[in-house]
Amino acid sequence: MDGGVLISAILIMMPIALATMIEHIGDMCAISSTVGKNFVEEPGLHRTLLGDGLATALAAAFGAPANTTYGENTGVLALTKVYDPRVIRLAAVYAIVFSFCPKFAALVSCMPAATIGGVSLILYGMISAVGVRNVVENRVDFTKNRNIIIAALIMGLSIGINFSGALGFNPAAGTNGAISFAIGELTISLSGLAVGAIVGIILNAILPGNDYKFGEDKKGDTSVNFKV
């Protein structure tokens, strides 16, 4: 393969990988908080991220899109209280089997829009609620302007860029907004999530007044509230 083509492919995938990694870490923390087990420590982010990457590589070999974790699963766990991994494995097997059955797809499409909308409303709401709970449990001090500024920019950029018509958001075409820039002949697009994550990480590192030190508070390091 031509070296320039390889570099272009890497540069195109890097922003996508960054967004999915941030989402993966956030979902792992949220699930840990929901089920009361520290999955950040065991099996560990190094293993879960590796599994996510290998799954994406396998999907790419068959021409499928990149894999990512889904925050909706956190909402399902919070609602059902079913935390056994065997249930998830069975669900994965059923999903694979049913994907070869057009009649099952037709059955799902026959579900009323109000039913699907109601379930989605609760699930997506649970994702936000779990995220807010993690912030509360880790005692983030929002009396400090520093923390307010960081949180405001993360939320504003993530949502604002995604739904900005000036940056490419088009519901009819099914496209989300993104910040695009060119490096030579290559155009790189950063989603709202990627921009919000990058800005949040950088500001948290450079703004004065950070009262958190990694390694001193186990719960703070993992962003989860579990019983030791």
VEXDREN-2710 file (C-alpha; in Angstrom, 1 decimal):
% VEXDREN-2710
k/r/px/py/pz
1/MET/0.0/0.0/0.0
2/ASP/1.2/3.5/-0.8
3/GLY/2.7/5.2/2.3
4/GLY/0.7/8.4/1.7
5/VAL/-2.6/6.5/1.4
6/LEU/-1.8/4.7/4.7
7/ILE/-1.0/7.9/6.5
8/SER/-4.2/9.5/5.2
9/ALA/-6.2/6.5/6.4
10/ILE/-4.6/6.8/9.9
11/LEU/-5.3/10.5/10.1
12/ILE/-8.9/10.1/9.1
13/MET/-9.5/7.4/11.7
14/MET/-7.7/9.1/14.6
15/PRO/-10.5/11.5/15.5
16/ILE/-13.1/8.7/15.3
17/ALA/-10.9/6.5/17.5
18/LEU/-10.5/9.4/20.0
19/ALA/-14.3/9.9/20.2
20/THR/-15.0/6.2/20.6
21/MET/-12.3/5.8/23.3
22/ILE/-13.7/8.6/25.3
23/GLU/-17.2/7.2/25.0
24/HIS/-15.9/3.7/26.0
25/ILE/-14.3/5.0/29.1
26/GLY/-17.4/7.0/30.1
27/ASP/-19.6/4.0/29.6
28/MET/-17.3/1.8/31.6
29/CYS/-17.4/4.2/34.5
30/ALA/-21.2/4.6/34.3
31/ILE/-21.8/0.8/34.2
32/SER/-19.4/0.3/37.1
33/SER/-21.4/2.9/39.1
34/THR/-24.7/1.3/38.1
35/VAL/-23.8/-2.3/39.0
36/GLY/-21.6/-1.5/42.0
37/LYS/-18.4/-3.2/40.6
38/ASN/-15.2/-1.5/39.6
39/PHE/-14.8/-2.6/36.0
40/VAL/-12.2/0.1/35.5
41/GLU/-9.9/-2.0/37.7
42/GLU/-11.0/-5.5/36.8
43/PRO/-11.0/-6.5/34.0
44/GLY/-9.4/-3.0/33.4
45/LEU/-9.6/-0.4/30.7
46/HIS/-6.6/-1.9/28.9
47/ARG/-8.5/-5.1/28.3
48/THR/-11.9/-3.6/27.4
49/LEU/-10.3/-1.0/25.0
50/LEU/-8.3/-3.8/23.4
51/GLY/-11.4/-5.9/23.0
52/ASP/-13.2/-2.9/21.5
53/GLY/-10.3/-2.3/19.0
54/LEU/-10.1/-6.0/18.0
55/ALA/-13.9/-6.1/17.4
56/THR/-13.6/-3.0/15.2
57/ALA/-10.7/-4.6/13.3
58/LEU/-12.7/-7.7/12.7
59/ALA/-15.8/-5.7/11.6
60/ALA/-13.6/-3.8/9.2
61/ALA/-12.4/-7.0/7.6
62/PHE/-16.0/-7.8/6.6
63/GLY/-16.7/-4.2/5.5
64/ALA/-18.8/-3.3/8.6
65/PRO/-18.6/0.0/10.4
66/ALA/-16.6/0.6/13.5
67/ASN/-17.8/-0.8/16.8
68/THR/-18.5/1.4/19.8
69/THR/-20.0/1.0/23.3
70/TYR/-23.6/2.2/23.7
71/GLY/-24.7/4.3/26.7
72/GLU/-28.2/2.9/26.2
73/ASN/-27.0/-0.3/27.8
74/THR/-26.4/1.6/31.0
75/GLY/-30.0/2.6/31.0
76/VAL/-31.2/-0.9/30.4
77/LEU/-29.1/-2.1/33.4
78/ALA/-30.4/0.6/35.6
79/LEU/-34.0/-0.3/34.7
80/THR/-33.9/-4.1/34.7
81/LYS/-31.4/-4.6/37.5
82/VAL/-30.1/-7.6/35.6
83/TYR/-26.3/-7.5/35.8
84/ASP/-25.3/-11.0/34.9
85/PRO/-22.9/-11.0/31.9
86/ARG/-24.4/-14.3/30.7
87/VAL/-27.6/-12.5/29.8
88/ILE/-25.6/-10.0/27.6
89/ARG/-23.8/-12.9/25.9
90/LEU/-27.1/-14.6/25.2
91/ALA/-28.6/-11.4/23.9
92/ALA/-25.6/-11.0/21.5
93/VAL/-26.1/-14.6/20.2
94/TYR/-29.8/-13.9/19.7
95/ALA/-29.0/-10.7/17.9
96/ILE/-26.6/-12.4/15.5
97/VAL/-29.1/-15.2/14.8
98/PHE/-32.1/-12.9/14.3
99/SER/-30.1/-10.6/12.0
100/PHE/-30.4/-13.4/9.4
101/CYS/-34.2/-13.4/9.7
102/PRO/-36.0/-10.7/7.7
103/LYS/-39.3/-11.6/9.3
104/PHE/-37.9/-10.6/12.8
105/ALA/-36.7/-7.3/11.3
106/ALA/-40.2/-6.8/9.9
107/LEU/-41.7/-7.6/13.3
108/VAL/-39.5/-5.0/15.0
109/SER/-40.4/-2.4/12.4
110/CYS/-44.1/-3.0/13.2
111/MET/-43.7/-1.7/16.7
112/PRO/-45.6/1.6/17.2
113/ALA/-43.5/4.7/17.0
114/ALA/-44.8/5.9/20.4
115/THR/-43.5/2.7/22.0
116/ILE/-40.1/3.0/20.5
117/GLY/-40.0/6.7/21.3
118/GLY/-41.1/6.1/25.0
119/VAL/-38.4/3.5/25.5
120/SER/-35.8/5.7/23.9
121/LEU/-36.8/8.7/26.0
122/ILE/-36.3/6.7/29.2
123/LEU/-33.0/5.1/28.1
124/TYR/-31.4/8.3/26.9
125/GLY/-32.6/10.1/30.0
126/MET/-31.0/7.4/32.2
127/ILE/-27.7/7.9/30.4
128/SER/-27.7/11.6/31.4
129/ALA/-28.9/10.9/34.9
130/VAL/-26.1/8.3/35.5
131/GLY/-23.6/10.8/34.2
132/VAL/-24.9/13.5/36.6
133/ARG/-24.8/11.0/39.5
134/ASN/-21.2/10.2/38.8
135/VAL/-20.3/13.9/39.0
136/VAL/-22.3/14.2/42.3
137/GLU/-20.7/11.1/43.8
138/ASN/-17.2/12.3/43.1
139/ARG/-18.0/15.6/44.8
140/VAL/-17.1/17.9/42.0
141/ASP/-17.3/21.4/43.4
142/PHE/-19.4/23.6/41.1
143/THR/-19.0/26.6/43.4
144/LYS/-15.7/27.0/41.6
145/ASN/-15.8/28.9/38.3
146/ARG/-13.1/26.7/37.0
147/ASN/-15.3/23.6/37.1
148/ILE/-18.3/25.5/35.8
149/ILE/-16.3/26.7/32.8
150/ILE/-15.0/23.3/31.9
151/ALA/-18.4/21.6/32.2
152/ALA/-20.1/24.4/30.2
153/LEU/-17.6/24.2/27.4
154/ILE/-17.8/20.3/27.2
155/MET/-21.6/20.4/27.0
156/GLY/-21.9/23.4/24.8
157/LEU/-19.3/22.1/22.3
158/SER/-20.5/18.5/22.2
159/ILE/-24.1/19.4/21.6
160/GLY/-23.7/22.7/19.8
161/ILE/-21.3/21.3/17.1
162/ASN/-23.3/18.1/16.6
163/PHE/-26.5/20.1/15.9
164/SER/-25.0/23.1/14.1
165/GLY/-26.4/23.6/10.6
166/ALA/-23.4/25.8/9.8
167/LEU/-21.1/22.9/10.5
168/GLY/-23.0/20.3/8.5
169/PHE/-25.9/19.1/10.6
170/ASN/-28.7/18.0/8.2
171/PRO/-31.5/15.8/9.5
172/ALA/-32.8/15.0/6.0
173/ALA/-29.4/13.7/5.0
174/GLY/-28.7/12.1/8.3
175/THR/-25.4/14.0/8.9
176/ASN/-24.2/15.6/12.1
177/GLY/-22.2/18.7/12.5
178/ALA/-18.4/18.5/12.7
179/ILE/-15.3/20.8/12.7
180/SER/-13.3/20.2/9.6
181/PHE/-9.8/21.3/8.8
182/ALA/-7.3/20.4/6.1
183/ILE/-3.8/19.0/6.5
184/GLY/-2.3/19.1/3.0
185/GLU/-4.8/17.3/0.7
186/LEU/-6.4/15.5/3.6
187/THR/-9.6/16.8/5.3
188/ILE/-10.1/15.8/9.0
189/SER/-13.5/16.1/10.7
190/LEU/-13.9/16.2/14.5
191/SER/-17.3/15.5/15.9
192/GLY/-18.8/17.5/18.8
193/LEU/-18.0/14.7/21.2
194/ALA/-14.4/14.6/20.1
195/VAL/-14.0/18.4/20.4
196/GLY/-15.7/18.5/23.8
197/ALA/-13.5/15.7/25.1
198/ILE/-10.3/17.3/23.9
199/VAL/-11.2/20.8/25.2
200/GLY/-12.3/19.3/28.6
201/ILE/-9.1/17.3/29.0
202/ILE/-6.8/20.3/28.0
203/LEU/-8.6/22.8/30.2
204/ASN/-8.7/20.5/33.2
205/ALA/-4.9/20.1/32.9
206/ILE/-4.0/23.8/32.4
207/LEU/-6.5/25.8/34.4
208/PRO/-5.3/26.6/37.9
209/GLY/-7.2/25.4/41.0
210/ASN/-7.3/21.7/40.3
211/ASP/-7.8/20.2/43.8
212/TYR/-7.8/16.6/42.5
213/LYS/-4.7/14.4/42.5
214/PHE/-4.6/11.1/40.7
215/GLY/-3.8/8.1/42.9
216/GLU/-4.9/9.6/46.2
217/ASP/-8.7/8.9/45.9
218/LYS/-9.6/5.5/44.5
219/LYS/-13.2/6.4/43.9
220/GLY/-12.1/9.6/42.2
221/ASP/-9.6/7.8/40.0
222/THR/-12.3/5.4/38.6
223/SER/-15.2/7.9/38.6
224/VAL/-17.4/5.3/40.1
225/ASN/-19.1/4.8/43.5
226/PHE/-18.6/1.1/44.5
227/LYS/-18.4/-0.6/47.8
228/VAL/-14.9/-1.7/48.8
END
